[in-house]
Amino acid sequence: MSVDSRLRHHWPPSMAARVASLQLACLLLLAFSTSASAGIVEFQQAALRAAVWLESVQNLDGSWGSDPATRVVYTSAVVEGLRDQGRRGNAYHRGVTWLENHTAENLDARARRISALLPHGDSLSSDRAELVAGFRPIVGLGSGWGLTGAYGPSALDTALVLIAFADLGVPPDATLVQAGLDYLKASRTADNCWAVRGGTAADPIITSVVVRALKRYVAFDSTVTAVGTAAASRLFVLVTGSNSGPDRQAHAALARLSWYPDTTTADGLLNALVGSQDAEGSWYASIYVTAVALRGLATRLGHNAPNLQAVVPFADYGLRSAINLSLGRNRGDAIRRGELRSIASLNARGFGIRDLSSLAELTSLAWLDLRDNEIADVTTLLGIATLQTVLLQGNPWSGQLCDINDDTRVDSADVMLATRVARGDVFGSPVEMLLRKTRADVGPTWGPGDGLVDAGDAAVLVRAAAGTQVWGCTP
């Protein structure tokens, strides 16, 4: 029995009944409903809920799962899911640390551990040596990898090792890689898929893992493309939104997106996953299934694209510190582009910030507190189209507060503009409105800069226009 098949035995006892109910519900919906399919927004929301749920069920020691036999597998899956989603926060780093300090008991878990840790920069030479040593050339069974030395080769374990080798940059073990690929090609079922070792019926989960492995070697072995394409196409029949549970849907979605990147080929499966997600963000409270589903959603959303995994340089250490702390990390940690693009609000008050140029990467930022810094140039803010509120009091730029029309004086014209801003009138571009709102936010409700423009701000401006010295209103 494969590790992925064994994982199903750790689901709650009511799993079979719930899967059957779900499948029936899906069939009824297909027959009688015309409800709209999920879209990108729904995928984003589902991925966020899944990530938050996974973080909430992490063990105190940084791992995931209650059974020691599957803890490395669970933790590796969640670490990969959170990384693909761009959530390299405290939970992610605690998971990485746990994996770094715990060895795997079999090749299946070791291969998954390698794929989880390698992008983090760990040296895995000893793990690589274990994979090489685990190669099993057995007469009559083929040459590949099994769960341990006591097992013959299997499609699942061979595929997982080949994925790990690709992540490690192998060849140089070209002979072993070719032997593993030859084993996979020779061990196919009649319908161009793969079965549980010793079986003949196609297993969608094992087939999905093999497809992901083959995709990594299309340039290494010219015959792989035809084999992988046939299997990926067969997955369209084996797994749909109505004939399978979320475990198969999640694996098949990840495989399809691996074989056909940058397409909508997995949207039907992802629609079904979104529809079956529990309210708290999981699928049947299964850590493993939820982690694989998260990877599929994150891949479809492009969160794990190479450009989003790139480290962004920061010209201002204070800004970098504020962002890292908001992500639950150390001040000096490297920050990747995908992580920046997921930030919707940022409290960076009092970090000694001078240079805002790196904020241009925060393309989802809506609320920003930059009070009590050393900022004189706010040009970068003008390019963040999503920004709705920015607090800038206590900076050199604050000399422009109250001067809403930017004519170097505070008078009745500014009072009139502030009144219009408070009413919600829109006059000018979004950038102009943002600066007007920021300059008018001088009211005393919670001290200057409370994120609101209301009657209190207008009262302050009336006093400033009459010549009264008001804190911050000195253009």
N, C-alpha and C positions, 0 to 999 in steps of 0.2 A: 504493500500500500504506500502511495506517495505521501510526502510530508503535507502537501496541500490537501490531499484527501483526508489525512489524519486530523487536520485542523478542524474539519467539520464536526468532529466528535466533541469539540470543546464549546460548541454552541449550546444555548439553553435547550432543555428537553423538548420544549414546544416548537422547536425550529421546523420540523417537517410539516406540522400542521399549519404553521404560519406561512411557509413557502407555498403550500398547496392553496391556501386562501388567497395569497397574493396573485398566484398564477390565474386563479379563477376570476379574481377581480379585474386583472389586466385583460383577460379575454372578453369579459362583459363590457369593459370600457371600449375596447376595439369594436365590438359589435353594435353598441347602442349610443356611443358618445362621439361628439365632434369637438371636444375640448381642445384648446390650442396646445401645441407642443411647447416644451420648455425652450428658452433661449439663453443667450449668453448671460444675461442678468441672473437668471435662475441657476445657471451653472455656477456662477460666482458665489451666489448666496449659499448654495449647497456645499461648495468646497469650503467656504468659511465655516459653516456650521460643523462640517466633518472635522476640520482642523481643531476647532475650539473643543469639540467633544473629546478628541484624542488627547489633547493636552490635559483635559480635566480628569482623565482616568489613568494618568501616568502613576506608576508606583513611586513611593518615597525614595527609592534608591536610583531612580532615573530610568528604569526599565518599563516595559509594558507586558502584561499578561500575568497570570497566576500560576501557570504550570511551568516548572523548570525545563521540561522537555521542549517547549515551544517558545520560551522567552526570548532567545536570540532571534528567532524568526520573526516574532511579533515586533520586537524593538527595531530590527533592521527595516521592516516594512514601514513602520511609523516614521522613522528617521528619514527614509527616502520620500515618503509622502509629504512630510512637513517641508523638506528641502525643495521638492518640486513645486510646492505651493508658495515658496518664498518666505516661510515662517521659521527663520533661524533664531528663534528666541530662546528663553531659558529652558523650556521643555526640550527643544531640539538639542541644545548643547549638553543637557543632562543625559539625554539618550545616547549621544555620541560618547560621552565619558564612560557610561556604563558598558557600551560595546567595546571600548578600548581596553577595559579591565576584565573582560570575561571572554573566555575562549569558547569555540563551538565544538560540539561533541560529534558532529558528522559533517560530511562534505556539503550536504544541502545547506545546513546552517552556516558553514564557513563561507561558502560562495556568496550567500546573501549578505553576510557580515562584511565581506570585502567590498561589495557594491555599495553598501551603506556608508562605509568609512572612507573609501578612497577619495571622493571629492572633498573630504574634510582635510586632506593633506597627510593622512597617517602613512607611516611606512609599514607595508604589509608583505615584506619579503618572505617572512616565515610562513604566512598563510599561503602565499603563492607556491612555496615549496611543498606544502601539504597537498595542494591540488595536484601538482605534478606527480607526487608520490602516490596519489590515490587513483591514478589511471589504471584501468583493469583490462588488459588484453586476454580475453578468455575464449578458448576455442569453442565454437558453436554458439557463443553468445554475442560476439562482436567486441569491439574495442571502444570503451567509453568509461563513464564514471557511474558508480552506484552510491547508495546512501552511506555505506561504510565498506571496509575491506571484506566484510562477510557477505556482501550482496554483489550480484552481477550488475552489469551496466543497465541503466534505465534512461528513458528519454528525458524525464524531468531533471534528474541529477546531472546528466550530461549537458542539457541546455543551460542550467544554472551555472555550471562551471565555465561553459563557453562565454556566458555573459560576463562572469567575473574576469576571465582572461581578456576579453575585449576591453573592459574597464581598466584593467592593469596595463594595457598596451601590448599584449601578446599577439603575434609571435615576438620573442624568439622561439617559443615552443611550437613551431609551425607544424612539426610532424604530429604532435599530440592533437593540435587543433584540427588538422585535416582528418585524423582518425575519428575524432568526435563527430565532425560533420558527416563523414561517411557512415558512421553508425546511425545518426539521425535519419539520413536519407534511406538507409536500408531497413529501418525499423518502423516504417510508416504502415498505417492500416490501409485497407483496400480503398478507402475514400480520401487518401492523402492527408491523414491526420495522425495523431499519436494516442496510444492507449496506456493505461496503467500497466506496469511491467507484468508480462505474462498474460495480458488480456488481448482482446481483439476489437472491442468496441471503442470508437473514438472518444477520448476524454477532452471536453472543451477547454478545461483549465490547463492541462498539460500541453495541449496543442497551442494554446495562447502563449505559454512560456517559450515553447520551441520557436514559434514565429518571431518572438522578440529576439531570441538568440540568433536565428538565421539572418535577420535584418542587419546585424552587426558584421556579417561576413560576406555580403554580396560582392565586395571588391576583392575578397580573398579567394573565393571559389566561384567560378563563373556558372556553375550548375545550381547554386543556391537560390538564385532568383526565381526560377521556374518552380522549384519545390515550395518556397515560401509563398509565392503568389497563389499557388493551388490551395495551400492550407489556409491562407488568409481569406480566400474566397469561400472556402467551405465553412468557415466560422460564421459567415452570413446566414447559413442555413442551420447550423448547429445551435446558435445562440441568437435569440431575438429578444425584444422587449416583452414578449408574452409567453415564451416557452421555457424560460430559465429563471433561476433565482438570482439575487444580486451578486453572489460570489462569481458565477459564470459571466454575468453581464459586465462586471468590473474588469475581470481578466481579459475578456474578449475586446472590450473597449480599448484597453491599454495596448493590446496586440494590434488591433486595426490601426490605431493612431501611430504605432511604431512603424507598421508596414506602409501605411499611406499617410505620411505626415502632412500637416497643413491642409487637411480636408475635413469635411463634415461627415466622413464615413462612419463615425461612431455615435452620431447624434441620437439615433434611435435608441441605442443602449443607454446613453447618458440620460435621455428623457425618462426612460423607465426607472433608472436609478434615482433621479430626482423625485419621481412620484412615489417611490417606496421608502424614501429616507424617513427615519423616525423623527419625531419632533425635536428631540435633544441633539440630533445631528448624526447619529450612527445608523448602521444597518443591522438590525437585530442585536444590538449591543455587542457586535463582534468587532474586536479591535483589528483583526487581520483584514476582514472584508472591507471595513471602513477605510483602512489605510490604502488598500488597492483602489477602491473607488475614488479616493482623494487624488491618487496619482493620475487616474484616468481623466478626472475633471481638470486637474492642473495642466495636464498635457494638452487637452483640448483648448484651454484658455491661453496656452502659450507661456504659462508662468515659468516653465523650466527650459525655455529657449536659451541657447548659449549667450546671447547678448544680455538677457536678463540675469544670468548667473555671473556676469562679469563684475568685478570689484570696482566701485566708483571711488576715484580719488577725491579727497576733501581738502580744500584750501584753508578751512577754518576748523581748528580742533574743537572749539566750543560747540559749533553746530554738529559736528560728528558725535560729540559726547551726548548732546541732547537727544539725538536720534537713537543712538545705541541704548541709552537709558529708557527711552520710550518703548524699545523692543525687548526690554528686560535683559540687557547684556552689559558687558564691560564697556567703559567709555571708549577705549581704543580699538575695539574689534573692527575687522573689515566689514564693509557694508556693500551688499550687492544691489544691482539696479532693480531687480524684481522686488526686493524688500522695500526699497524706497517708493516704488510705484503703488504699493499696497497701503501706504500711510494716508489716512484721511484727516487726522488731527495731530497736532504736535505742540507740546508745551516746551518752549525753549527760552523761558524767561530767566534772565540773570545768568547767562552762560558766558558773558564777555564776547559775544559774537560780533565780528566786524564784516565778514565776507559771506554773502548769501548765495554766491554763484551755484553751489551744489544743490540748492533747493529746486533748481529747474528740473531735477530728476523726479521730484515728488508730483507726478502727474495726476494723482487722485486727491491731493491736499485740498481740504475745504475750510479748516479752521486752524489758525496759527497764532500763537502767543509769542511775540518777540520783545516784550517789554523789558526795560532795564538792561539793555545791551549797549553796544558801541557802534550801532549801524547808522551810516550816513547815506548810503546808496541803496535804494529799494528797487532798482531797475529789474532785478531778477523776478520779483513778485509779479510784475506786469505780464510775464509770459506764462503764468500758471492759470490756465483757463478755469479750473475748478474751484479756485480760491474764492470763498464767500466772506470770510471774516479774518481780519488780521489786526492784532493789537501791537502798536509801535511806541507807546508812551515810554518816556525815559531813555530815548535814544537821541543822538545828534539830529536825526531826521525830524524829531518831534517839534522842532522849531516851526514846522509847517502846519502843526495842529491849529485848528480854528480857521485857518486861511483856506476855506473850502474851494474857492475859485482860483487859488494860486496866483493872486495879484499882489502879494507882499503886504497886504494890510487886512485887518479884520474890521468889517463894517456891516451895515444892514444887509448888503447883498449876501454875505455869508450866512446871516441869520435866516434869510429867506431860503437859501439852498439847503440848509440843515433841516428846515421845516419840511421841505419836499422829500428829503432823504428819509426823515422819520415817517412820512406818510407812505413810503414805499414807491414813490414816483421813480420812473426810470428815464433818465435823460443823459444820453451819451453812451459810450461803449461800456462793456462790463468792466474793463480796466479803469476807466474814468469813474465809474460808480463805486468801485472798490476803494479808490483813493479818497473819494468824497466821503464815503462812510467812515473810513479810518480817520480822516481829519475832523469829522464831526463828532466822533466818539470821545467826548471830553466831559461827559456828565458825571455827577457825584454819587450815583447810586451805590457803586462799590469802589469808588475812586475812579479817576480818569482811566478809560479803557476797560469797559465791562462787556464789550461786544455788541452793545445795543445803541441805537440812536433814537432818542425819545424826547419828551418834554424837558427832562432834566438837562440834556445837552443843549437844547435851545435856550434855556435859562442862562446857562454859563456863557453862551455866545452873545446873548443880549448884554450881559455885563461887560464882556470883553469889547464889544463894539462901542459901548459907552465910554471906554477909556479906562475901565477898572483892570488892574493887573490881575490876571488869572493864571494860575500855574499851568504851564504848557502852551499858553496862547500868546507866544511872543515870536511872531514870524521874523 
